[in-house]
Amino acid sequence: MSSQPLNPRRLKRGSYRPKDETLALLKVSGNPINGLGETTPRRPSPFFWHPPDQHPYGELQIAARQNMSKCPGYAAAFAAARSYPELIPVTEARNEAPAEQLAAEATAFALAHGADGVGMVPMDPLYVFEGYTIDEPWVIMLALAHNYERLKQVPSDETNGAGVADVGETYGHGTQASYALANWIRSQGYSAQPYPGPTASALLLIPPAIDSGLGELGKHGSIISRQFGSGVRLAGVTTDMPLVATAPDRFGGDEFCKTCQVCTRACPPGAIAEHKQMVRGVERWYVDFDKCIPYFAEAAGCAICIADCPWTRPDVRPKLLATMARRLAEMPPVG
């Protein structure tokens, strides 16, 4: 299994040094803001992709967007991601079908309107960013799959924008799918609010995606899906429609990451740690913000770690699933 970069323009691990002007925009360390080293669970703080006035990195976010805008196809690719459809009023007549039926109908609608995977989980206060509120008791998570052949061309530049264009288009699919589902739920007489990326709002996306069975957390800090590997983006919809929770899916992604070094070696700034760390009271994989974000800003986006992840490769993923299924079967039960 090769760990060689798929894009010849990439830097080798450890060879990247941020420009002085970029470091000047990294005004304070982001790791304490993210809760690195904290032993008590708490809600997450607003971070890099929240509105620029909600964190210390507004100028750095703007610089990143400016660099990305130089890539061919950037504007068109991200247009759909930032073109939010209108939300319809909640219909007065309510669909009183059982929760099992409503959950099945919502799943079928989402899959027919742009989503590639659907999970459902009760709301947890820890899913909500500090300074925000969400009143709905349920979260529906949507998975949106990347085009692997385009994704693996990251990072993008002024001559080849295929990678960043695929990221933008995938986020666009999330915007359209989440708004479509929210409007369908509203047409059934229930409240619903969409939460697509890349711009962040009230809802933290990865934890409910994991809890609802869309994947496991990878060493690169992103979700690994059984169906799509790391080549997936997320969107959410919160609602008061009665639903049925879907179960977490343990297929070996986390176990595999404990020994795999592909993303660690592929990361030009060396931001991916080899071991789990304590973050807001949970021992988990964590990516060093202060190393990752300057490179992300200067490289017009990144996504190297998810593109190079062995789970993302369509020809490798089935073999990994079979191998990890055997290993998990031989391990003692958790807990």
Steps between C-alpha positions, in 0.01 A plus 500: 500500500679815378521815708647705214321830427251485215574858396862579401460865607480404866769573753665225701408467866687750715626704202231768527567824683225764512568851376558769760189687389291185548638440849418861585133420436514201736468733795448239774526123517183325391569182695382634839190645332425154361541351848828311456609360836169570675373211711142622551238473224364832374334648195736594215604861447446675164794422271665589169193463274260697719437865403829691527385712794446194723864390535856639474557366146272719291786652300658160444167360380469788252857435376415132450190588298700743287759233418230247420325748270808496273438134414314424176140404569496623860224760464267276305565200724425682824206699363253221574646448846426860588169533311249420770150412375201659669347311792126452473266564796414202719171351379219519757369150423739252663585151375421286808656179367708288741863597554619189311305604191607863517865397539476267201330765287755766598786263416350410162442866417855600594655220293283597203599867529879503508611326819723193474449388859256581783523462878272610784586569863341680798641847564785524748587842649865427418410514129423873530770769483538745785296815442236314295174323583312220327149416619424194287545162676624303193792523259493347152850471355567483126814361336607641163759302305796652315604415145820311584672559164467876546557506874838328474635797301512718813645739590387739228684795351460760227548238226301203635188563703347153475550417867357818648219493243399154613501612863279796412260294294469239773417770754248631248333160491475521879336841486241391248432165671465646851268780391289259294462266798423789736226622266354151467487469881336843521242385246414217742419750777827490699776749568829445317824697462779415252869519592725456194872579474755636442391808696435390857198591709337353811544128432825305536479240221751220561388373846132451403613343172705244695225441757244445223710239321640692204858410588788505747742779586828469313851596603471797261215645707233430237240229478575167330193346337448131433363594155725788394805494723620849592369644173181633653357832620217554746185704540238490774131569556351548845131431554220428747361226272485170695776274369683175576871513575745314278784317673873583491696295249826342616673346200867542594587851385616610843700180557665532159607860571697386806764340278455674163741787425380608154335831591763577765777470243306680225424813707747773387490698829509184715174589674365146548599334827581129517309449824167609644485799732257634760264756347210646701486196724527235226811310391492517122694574183593867468665712229726786614313818403809722509683280248205411276329833443797708374569234236130480415489877450812517282423187296151616400342224706643157562313165544823302441432286807153392390603450138800281592318302770499131395130480591422759230647291218215305335731212410635466855192559718330160449822319598538717809141433605555125472833512683368715784185289535722199569711695750198639683348152524817381676504789750328483841172697525535870584401574860 
